């Protein structure tokens, strides 16, 4: 298989996933639970391990920040797509 075929398949999967509201909400919920779980884990369960070295600390909390930022951006995308879908429904019916 050529590399272009993989790229086209990836674009089709992403387009299907991003345009399906229930799939977006499932993934948004999973990323929210994962980011909150990582924050809770870092605060209460592995806090002594994270305090043992600055690179562990920065790496863990950096990963938490990136995942939280991704969740926020993905939530914003979902909200904008929901508004767009609802506007398209009212435009088609009205």
C-alpha positions as CSV (number, residue, x, y, z in Angstrom):
1,X,0.0,0.0,0.0
2,X,1.2,3.5,-0.8
3,X,1.6,6.2,1.9
4,X,-1.0,8.3,0.2
5,X,-3.6,5.5,0.7
6,X,-2.9,5.5,4.5
7,X,-3.2,9.3,4.5
8,X,-6.6,9.1,2.7
9,X,-7.8,6.4,5.1
10,X,-6.8,8.5,8.1
11,X,-8.6,11.6,6.7
12,X,-11.8,9.6,6.1
13,X,-11.7,8.1,9.7
14,X,-11.0,11.6,11.2
15,X,-13.8,13.2,9.1
16,X,-16.3,10.5,10.2
17,X,-15.3,10.8,13.8
18,X,-15.3,14.6,13.9
19,X,-18.7,14.9,12.1
20,X,-20.5,12.4,14.4
21,X,-21.8,14.2,17.5
22,X,-22.1,11.1,19.7
23,X,-18.6,9.9,18.8
24,X,-17.2,13.4,19.6
25,X,-19.0,13.4,22.9
26,X,-17.7,9.9,23.8
27,X,-14.1,10.9,23.0
28,X,-14.5,14.2,24.8
29,X,-15.8,12.4,27.9
30,X,-12.9,9.9,27.8
31,X,-10.3,12.7,27.5
32,X,-11.9,14.6,30.4
33,X,-11.9,11.5,32.6
34,X,-8.3,10.8,31.7
35,X,-7.1,14.3,32.3
36,X,-9.0,14.5,35.7
37,X,-7.6,11.0,36.6
38,X,-4.1,12.1,35.8
39,X,-4.4,15.2,37.9
40,X,-5.9,13.3,40.8
41,X,-3.2,10.6,40.5
42,X,-0.5,13.2,40.5
43,X,-1.9,15.1,43.5
44,X,-2.7,12.2,45.8
45,X,-1.1,8.9,44.8
46,X,2.2,9.5,43.2
47,X,3.1,12.9,44.7
48,X,6.1,11.6,46.5
49,X,7.4,9.9,43.4
50,X,6.9,13.1,41.4
51,X,8.8,15.1,44.1
52,X,11.8,12.9,43.7
53,X,13.1,14.6,40.6
54,X,12.4,17.8,38.7
55,X,12.2,16.1,35.3
56,X,9.5,13.6,36.6
57,X,7.6,16.5,38.0
58,X,7.8,18.7,34.9
59,X,7.1,15.7,32.6
60,X,4.0,14.6,34.5
61,X,2.5,18.0,34.9
62,X,3.4,19.0,31.4
63,X,1.6,15.9,30.1
64,X,-1.4,16.8,32.3
65,X,-1.3,20.4,30.9
66,X,-1.2,19.2,27.3
67,X,-4.0,16.7,27.8
68,X,-6.1,19.3,29.6
69,X,-5.5,21.9,26.8
70,X,-6.5,19.2,24.2
71,X,-9.7,18.6,26.1
72,X,-10.5,22.3,26.2
73,X,-9.8,22.8,22.5
74,X,-11.8,19.6,21.6
75,X,-14.7,20.8,23.8
76,X,-14.6,24.2,22.0
77,X,-14.7,22.4,18.7
78,X,-17.6,20.3,19.8
79,X,-19.6,23.3,21.0
80,X,-19.0,25.1,17.7
81,X,-19.9,22.1,15.6
82,X,-23.1,21.7,17.7
83,X,-24.1,25.3,17.0
84,X,-23.3,24.8,13.3
85,X,-25.4,21.6,13.2
86,X,-28.4,23.3,14.9
87,X,-28.2,26.3,12.6
88,X,-28.2,24.0,9.6
89,X,-31.3,22.2,11.0
90,X,-33.2,25.5,11.5
91,X,-32.1,26.8,8.1
92,X,-33.3,23.6,6.4
93,X,-36.7,23.5,8.2
94,X,-37.4,27.2,8.0
